[in-house]
Amino acid sequence: MIVFDLICREGGHQFEGWFGSSRDYEEQQLAGLIDCPTCGSKTIEKAAMAPNVGIKTNQRSSDTMSSVQQTNVSDAVDDTHPMRNAVEVPSEYKELMGKIAKAQAKMLEQSKWVGTEFPEQARAIHYGEKNATPIHGTASKDDVAELQEEGVEIMPLPLPVTPPKSQN
């Protein structure tokens, strides 16, 4: 699981995105599946992130402070690439995400990956053209809205799913 800081280029809104891998992010970005939770824009990019790297154990903290104090922060800030300070994720959040991941994996054990055919397959099951069987895949925002209008019961997965052919 990887977390990226994302930014909406239209509204400047920042938010986090959780992905199975960098490749998952790229695939979802190309498919137009990532949008701003504030304004719905699909013009999303990764925001500049600094790695959370601790100081070397043989380095004195006063050395670190003097080098930090010499850096002019206003010179380093670029309005087009917002930055944030990396923060350690609390253990209870990590535990919760682990439980969500396990629950989703258990749910998907009996489900068939149908990829981009999800809207058509879900409709076929809903209208009795196919046997009712659990499926999962991808759908555009418009497809989801149409399925919901038709009364097709669907739900988003809490975590991204790597297509079977993309897994190691």
One Martini backbone bead per residue (centre of mass of N, CA, C, O) as a GRO file, in nm:
protein
  168
    1MET     BB    1   0.098   0.035   0.022
    2ILE     BB    2   0.032   0.372  -0.103
    3VAL     BB    3   0.090   0.724  -0.039
    4PHE     BB    4  -0.045   1.015  -0.190
    5ASP     BB    5  -0.007   1.335  -0.271
    6LEU     BB    6  -0.267   1.537  -0.393
    7ILE     BB    7  -0.365   1.762  -0.671
    8CYS     BB    8  -0.573   2.016  -0.775
    9ARG     BB    9  -0.542   2.225  -1.050
   10GLU     BB   10  -0.810   2.394  -1.037
   11GLY     BB   11  -0.835   2.437  -0.693
   12GLY     BB   12  -0.583   2.337  -0.501
   13HIS     BB   13  -0.650   2.069  -0.380
   14GLN     BB   14  -0.573   1.858  -0.108
   15PHE     BB   15  -0.490   1.499  -0.105
   16GLU     BB   16  -0.526   1.161  -0.044
   17GLY     BB   17  -0.386   0.853  -0.189
   18TRP     BB   18  -0.459   0.507  -0.211
   19PHE     BB   19  -0.231   0.246  -0.321
   20GLY     BB   20  -0.090  -0.050  -0.428
   21SER     BB   21   0.072   0.129  -0.644
   22SER     BB   22   0.213   0.317  -0.882
   23ARG     BB   23   0.064   0.175  -1.110
   24ASP     BB   24  -0.222   0.216  -1.004
   25TYR     BB   25  -0.216   0.517  -1.026
   26GLU     BB   26  -0.161   0.538  -1.331
   27GLU     BB   27  -0.410   0.378  -1.426
   28GLN     BB   28  -0.626   0.557  -1.288
   29GLN     BB   29  -0.541   0.820  -1.423
   30LEU     BB   30  -0.580   0.729  -1.723
   31ALA     BB   31  -0.895   0.638  -1.659
   32GLY     BB   32  -1.029   0.869  -1.473
   33LEU     BB   33  -1.058   0.774  -1.141
   34ILE     BB   34  -0.946   1.052  -1.046
   35ASP     BB   35  -1.078   1.281  -0.800
   36CYS     BB   36  -1.188   1.554  -0.650
   37PRO     BB   37  -1.353   1.574  -0.340
   38THR     BB   38  -1.439   1.883  -0.370
   39CYS     BB   39  -1.487   1.936  -0.717
   40GLY     BB   40  -1.431   1.680  -0.935
   41SER     BB   41  -1.174   1.697  -1.063
   42LYS     BB   42  -0.935   1.537  -1.309
   43THR     BB   43  -0.691   1.739  -1.239
   44ILE     BB   44  -0.444   1.531  -1.134
   45GLU     BB   45  -0.162   1.535  -0.905
   46LYS     BB   46   0.128   1.500  -0.776
   47ALA     BB   47   0.271   1.597  -0.498
   48ALA     BB   48   0.513   1.714  -0.331
   49MET     BB   49   0.748   1.501  -0.157
   50ALA     BB   50   0.888   1.414   0.150
   51PRO     BB   51   1.081   1.218   0.303
   52ASN     BB   52   1.092   1.014   0.598
   53VAL     BB   53   1.394   1.106   0.743
   54GLY     BB   54   1.621   1.034   0.958
   55ILE     BB   55   1.872   1.081   1.147
   56LYS     BB   56   2.173   1.015   1.211
   57THR     BB   57   2.322   0.861   1.481
   58ASN     BB   58   2.611   1.032   1.434
   59GLN     BB   59   2.432   1.289   1.460
   60ARG     BB   60   2.384   1.590   1.575
   61SER     BB   61   2.120   1.794   1.643
   62SER     BB   62   2.270   2.070   1.607
   63ASP     BB   63   2.354   2.022   1.314
   64THR     BB   64   2.070   2.006   1.202
   65MET     BB   65   1.968   2.284   1.295
   66SER     BB   66   2.173   2.463   1.144
   67SER     BB   67   2.089   2.367   0.856
   68VAL     BB   68   1.792   2.450   0.880
   69GLN     BB   69   1.836   2.757   0.951
   70GLN     BB   70   1.981   2.822   0.667
   71THR     BB   71   1.713   2.773   0.544
   72ASN     BB   72   1.497   2.927   0.318
   73VAL     BB   73   1.172   2.857   0.297
   74SER     BB   74   1.062   3.064   0.084
   75ASP     BB   75   1.258   2.955  -0.145
   76ALA     BB   76   1.134   2.647  -0.147
   77VAL     BB   77   0.860   2.753  -0.221
   78ASP     BB   78   0.610   2.631  -0.455
   79ASP     BB   79   0.294   2.694  -0.565
   80THR     BB   80   0.285   2.435  -0.773
   81HIS     BB   81   0.423   2.260  -0.510
   82PRO     BB   82   0.303   2.140  -0.260
   83MET     BB   83   0.376   2.084   0.085
   84ARG     BB   84   0.458   1.837   0.339
   85ASN     BB   85   0.475   1.684   0.638
   86ALA     BB   86   0.580   1.397   0.742
   87VAL     BB   87   0.379   1.148   0.909
   88GLU     BB   88   0.318   0.929   1.135
   89VAL     BB   89   0.132   0.655   1.146
   90PRO     BB   90  -0.081   0.536   1.342
   91SER     BB   91  -0.131   0.218   1.457
   92GLU     BB   92  -0.446   0.217   1.441
   93TYR     BB   93  -0.454   0.279   1.136
   94LYS     BB   94  -0.295   0.040   1.038
   95GLU     BB   95  -0.487  -0.169   1.157
   96LEU     BB   96  -0.741  -0.079   1.007
   97MET     BB   97  -0.630  -0.116   0.718
   98GLY     BB   98  -0.576  -0.418   0.754
   99LYS     BB   99  -0.874  -0.498   0.802
  100ILE     BB  100  -0.985  -0.390   0.539
  101ALA     BB  101  -0.806  -0.560   0.352
  102LYS     BB  102  -0.906  -0.837   0.456
  103ALA     BB  103  -1.206  -0.798   0.397
  104GLN     BB  104  -1.176  -0.753   0.095
  105ALA     BB  105  -1.032  -1.017   0.025
  106LYS     BB  106  -1.263  -1.199   0.121
  107MET     BB  107  -1.479  -1.082  -0.070
  108LEU     BB  108  -1.301  -1.148  -0.344
  109GLU     BB  109  -1.275  -1.459  -0.349
  110GLN     BB  110  -1.586  -1.488  -0.485
  111SER     BB  111  -1.490  -1.293  -0.706
  112LYS     BB  112  -1.501  -1.153  -1.034
  113TRP     BB  113  -1.297  -1.031  -1.271
  114VAL     BB  114  -1.410  -0.771  -1.533
  115GLY     BB  115  -1.327  -0.491  -1.540
  116THR     BB  116  -1.459  -0.284  -1.792
  117GLU     BB  117  -1.728  -0.483  -1.786
  118PHE     BB  118  -1.895  -0.414  -1.536
  119PRO     BB  119  -2.154  -0.265  -1.631
  120GLU     BB  120  -2.259  -0.495  -1.817
  121GLN     BB  121  -2.257  -0.726  -1.610
  122ALA     BB  122  -2.440  -0.594  -1.397
  123ARG     BB  123  -2.685  -0.569  -1.581
  124ALA     BB  124  -2.717  -0.868  -1.657
  125ILE     BB  125  -2.775  -0.955  -1.367
  126HIS     BB  126  -3.010  -0.764  -1.299
  127TYR     BB  127  -3.185  -0.870  -1.571
  128GLY     BB  128  -3.125  -1.199  -1.596
  129GLU     BB  129  -2.895  -1.276  -1.823
  130LYS     BB  130  -2.738  -1.366  -1.566
  131ASN     BB  131  -2.595  -1.506  -1.322
  132ALA     BB  132  -2.566  -1.469  -0.996
  133THR     BB  133  -2.255  -1.297  -0.929
  134PRO     BB  134  -1.971  -1.198  -0.808
  135ILE     BB  135  -1.827  -0.876  -0.894
  136HIS     BB  136  -1.534  -0.698  -1.033
  137GLY     BB  137  -1.422  -0.354  -1.124
  138THR     BB  138  -1.465  -0.098  -1.361
  139ALA     BB  139  -1.587   0.253  -1.342
  140SER     BB  140  -1.729   0.522  -1.423
  141LYS     BB  141  -1.901   0.783  -1.308
  142ASP     BB  142  -2.129   0.754  -1.519
  143ASP     BB  143  -2.183   0.452  -1.485
  144VAL     BB  144  -2.263   0.465  -1.190
  145ALA     BB  145  -2.504   0.653  -1.224
  146GLU     BB  146  -2.663   0.469  -1.418
  147LEU     BB  147  -2.684   0.220  -1.237
  148GLN     BB  148  -2.834   0.363  -1.006
  149GLU     BB  149  -3.081   0.454  -1.177
  150GLU     BB  150  -3.151   0.138  -1.247
  151GLY     BB  151  -3.096  -0.029  -0.962
  152VAL     BB  152  -2.811  -0.120  -0.939
  153GLU     BB  153  -2.622  -0.308  -0.722
  154ILE     BB  154  -2.357  -0.116  -0.584
  155MET     BB  155  -2.002  -0.087  -0.475
  156PRO     BB  156  -1.738   0.043  -0.342
  157LEU     BB  157  -1.418   0.000  -0.284
  158PRO     BB  158  -1.201   0.089  -0.032
  159LEU     BB  159  -0.977  -0.038  -0.219
  160PRO     BB  160  -0.759  -0.093  -0.436
  161VAL     BB  161  -0.728  -0.296  -0.739
  162THR     BB  162  -0.543  -0.545  -0.879
  163PRO     BB  163  -0.519  -0.679  -1.158
  164PRO     BB  164  -0.440  -1.000  -1.225
  165LYS     BB  165  -0.232  -0.932  -1.467
  166SER     BB  166  -0.061  -0.721  -1.264
  167GLN     BB  167   0.037  -0.934  -1.092
  168ASN     BB  168   0.308  -1.115  -0.947
   0.00000   0.00000   0.00000
